[in-house]
C-alpha cells in the first residue's frame, strides 16, 4: 500500500489530503446547502430550519431539536446499496449530529427543529468526515448561528505508516482508521471514532495528524463560504443597477 | 436523548461534586461500580453471561448456527452483534424498531470484538466458500442504570469465553452435526472503558444520572496486548485533545483490571 518512495496508492504523501472542492448554496429549496468533492467522494448536504417540529411532541421547551440523516445513494458504491437506512447509516447519522451539535446555538430556537440531510452520491472512503464538513457549511449557509465551523478529517495507519485522509482502499485494507471532527477556533473535538489496532502513541500521532488535516480543510471551508457571499453581493448589485 | 429527565438542580449538583473530585454515589472519579459476572445462565444458548455493573444489568446470549460465508471471506466464519433495549429495562425504552442508541451500542461492541480479532474466524470454516459457523451475539439490556457499553462488552466477552460450539463433520459434501462440543476459538480479549466528561473532569463508568449531566462520553476498547481496537465518542458536547489522551491512559489501566475479572470466571 506504500511504495518504495513512501507514496500511497493514489500517489499522495502520507500527510497529504486528497483534492477538495466545495460549493455553498447549491439547492434552492433548502434554507442552506453545500456540496463537497473530496477525492472521488461527492456529497450534498441540505439544512431545513429552524422550523416547526414534526411530530410536535418531539419539540424541546428550551432549545431546538437537531436531527440529522446521513444517507448513501444506491449507486454511490460498487455494489448497489439498498436505499433503506442500514445500521451503519443510523450510527453515522447519530455521530455526525453529535459532532455538529456543540457548535450550534440551539438554545436560541426553542420548540423548533433544525434538520440536516446528507446524501452521499458517490463514496470513496471518509464519507462521514466529508459529510460533517459539508453539513457544517450548509448550516452556516442557512444562517444558523454557530460558535465555530465543524471540520472533519480522518487519519489512520496503512502499511505501518500513519497517513492522512484515507481513501476507500486504504480504509478497507489499512490497519486503522481514526475519523475526527474538530472545531478549529474552540480547539475542541466533537467526533472521534477508531477501528483497527493502534498503540496509544500511534493513536496520539493519528489524532494530531487528523487535526492538522482539519485545519487545512477549514481554510477551504471558509473560502467556499466567502465565495458564496461574493456571488450574492454581485447578484444584489446587478438587481440594483 | 435518553432516560429519565434528571432535574436541572440534580445535574448541577452532580457537576459541582465532580468539579471538587467527588461523586454523588461516593465513588472516586476513576472507580467502577461493583461488578458481578456470571456465565452459563441460559442452558439453551451455546454461551451466555449476565453482568451486573452497579444496578445496570445486561444478559448476553450466544447462538451458533451454520450458514454461508461472505463472498469476500470464503474461509472465515461470520458473527453479528445485536442489542435489544427491552421495555422492562427502563421507563424510557419502548417496544418497536431499534433506537439509535441501541444500534450504536451493538456496533461499538461489534467493533471491539471484530477489530481485536477476538474470535478466531478462520477456525470457524467448515466447507470453504460454502458452510461456516455463524455466531449470533445478542445483548439484552435488563436494567438501565448507565454505561450500557461497558456492561455489554464485558458481558459479550464473558459469554464468548463461555461458548461451546457443536462439532460438524463433512460426509459426501453434507454437513452433519455430531454430539461433540468444543470451546469457541478465542484469540483476543477486548475490554471497553467508558469515561464521561463532567465539569471538564473525566469520570469513569458514568451511571444514569451522570450520563444526564455529562457533556460527552468517550469509550475506548483495549485488547489483551494493550492496543486500542475501537473508540467511540458520544454525547452532544466536545472534548479537548489533551482530555482524550488522558482518557486513553486511564482506560488502558482500567481495561486490564476489568479483563482479569472476566477471565477468572
Interface residues (C-beta under 8 A of the other chain):
Chain A: X87 X88 X90 X91 X93 X94 X95 X98 X101 X102 X178 X183 X186 X187 X188 X189 X190 X191 X192 X193 X194 X195 X196 X197 X198 X199 X200 X203 X204 X207 X208 X211
Chain B: X100 X101 X103 X104 X106 X107 X111 X114 X115 X116 X215 X216 X218 X223 X226 X227 X228 X229 X230 X231 X232 X233 X234 X235 X236 X237 X238 X239 X240 X241 X244 X245 X248 X249 X252
